[in-house]
């Protein structure tokens, strides 16, 4: 008895064809589509909030998208792009330095200024366009970086999370985060590939875009330390030698110097030794008053302010331990030593100098490479649910931080 060919299941055949077509699409096209769709969704949210925005110190009632996307720190970047930095620091009646432009690094606003001169376009148009393009580049580099450690499916899903993250609106507003994140991811990719000398100009520009120079220098120290103690932890064969140590040491020194350069420049221009740090302290004075910067005390002060003690101290300890477990968990090894050490270095830096408040979620964006850990589970339900949660948290972040609701004390 003969039998005919097995019946073809239509759904399975269709799925197979779509998967085959998907694999033919270049990876950068796939990432670009994800990024553009994500930006359209976030853009729709921003437009919705702009449509109900009342007049405030930043904008008129019902502002345009570009105007609404250029509020908060965007107003400071506009000041820098148009008139640079003040040589005389503003002070209050008690002599304390108040909020001013020295809190913001120069690379982003100066680039925006240069493009404004070349194109004749407005600050809002150029600033948002630079962020959009930098965010696009960051998504592409992020996918390459994830691909160094994860399979195609996980690397792509990590990139989806990167594009729809709760604070991903910074990829399309007048903030320096997108440019800083692009440079950081390029530097991390070059580190993973051990292209130390190529990293130097990237590290220099990164340190003048966002205050990450000292954190990146710490990362280099941690990588060298791991290499010296346990060579098997890094991808090189053999122990660390002087010849091998020189290039990363140079990168670490340069990164550390550029991390200290901006405070030195502020001092030189204004004549005030603590011009930069006192300017940064002005932003936390409304919470805890005027205090000196003592390393590793801001988070204790901040959690105490938000949750009162001893609850604040307990919650801070839980958060730190939870992060350590997350990064040091055996599954986290899938994303490589360098990316996990970067997360540790950056969080240590924040614990040393940053005061936790409403902009904390945006400030945590540089640990985005740790999304590779979050992307490890293959469950479709898990992945869909995670994307939905991220989009929901985008709305929450925009409502809480970006939209100006009367006297708003929750800046993004």
C-alpha positions, 0 to 999 in steps of 0.5 A: 500500500502506498501513501501520499505525501504528508499533509502540509500544516498551513500555519507551520509552513507560513511561519517557516517562510516568514522566518526564512525571509526574516533571516534574509534581512540584514541585522542593521535593517532589523534593528533600525525598524525596531528603533524607528517603531519604538520612537514612533510609539514614544513620540505619540506619547510625547505628543499626547502629553504636549496636547494637555500641557499647560503654560509653564516656565519652559513652554506655552500651552499645548506646545509643538513636539520640538518645543515639548521635547526641549524642556528641562535640561534642554533649556540649559543646553539651549543656553550653552549653545547660544551663549556658552558658560558663565565666567561668574557663578550665580549665588543666593543671598547666603553666598551659595552657588545656585543652579547654572550651566556648569553642571552640563558637559560641553560636547553635546551643546557645542555640537548642536551649536555647530550644526545650527550654524551650518544648517540655520535650523533652530536649537530644538530641531537640531538638538532633537535630531542629534539625539535621535541619530545618536540613539539610532547609532547606539541601538546598532552598536548595542546589537553588535555588542550583545552579539559578541556574547549572545545568540541572535535571538537573545541579542535582538531581544536585548536590543528591543528592550534597549529601544523600548526601555522606560526612559528611552524617550531620551533618544528623541529629546534635547538631552545629551544621554543619547550621544553619551550612550552611543559613545559609551557603547562604542568604547565598550565594544572596542574594549571587548575587541581589545582595540585599546588605542582606538578607544582613546578619542572615544573616551575623550569625547565621552568624558566631555559628553556625560560625567562617566570618565572616572567610572570608565577609569574604574572599569579599566582597573577592574578589568586589569585586576581580574586579568592579573588575578584570574587570566581565565576570567578574560578572553586573552590567553596567558597572564597579564604582562607589562606589554599587555598592560600598557594600552589599557593603562593608558586608556584608564589614565586618560579616562580618569584625567578627562573625568577630572578635566571638567571641574578643572576647566570650571575652576579655571574659567570662574576662579572658584575651585569647587565651581563644578561640585558646588554647582552640582550640589545646588540641585540637591539643596532643595532636598537636604539643604546645603552640604559638602560632598562627602563620597558615598554619603549621598545615597544614605542621605537620599534614602533617608530623605525619601523613606526616613531612617531606619527604613531608608538604610534597610532599603538601600542595603537591599537594593545594593545586595540585589544588584550584586546578586543580579550581576554576579549570578552565574547566568549573568556570565553569559554577557561577559566580564567587561559588561558586568564590571562596567555595571559595577563600576558605574554603580559604585561611581553613582554611590560615591557622588550622586544624590538619588531623586527623580532623575535617577532612572535616567542616570541609570541608563548607562548600565543598559548592557545589563539588559543582556541578562534580562533578555536570557529567558526564551519564553515568548510570554515573558518577552511580550510581557516585558515589552508591554511593561516597558511601554507602560513604564514609559508612560509612567515616566513621562507622566511623573517626570517629563510632563510639567504639572504645576509646581513640578519637583520631579525633573527627568 
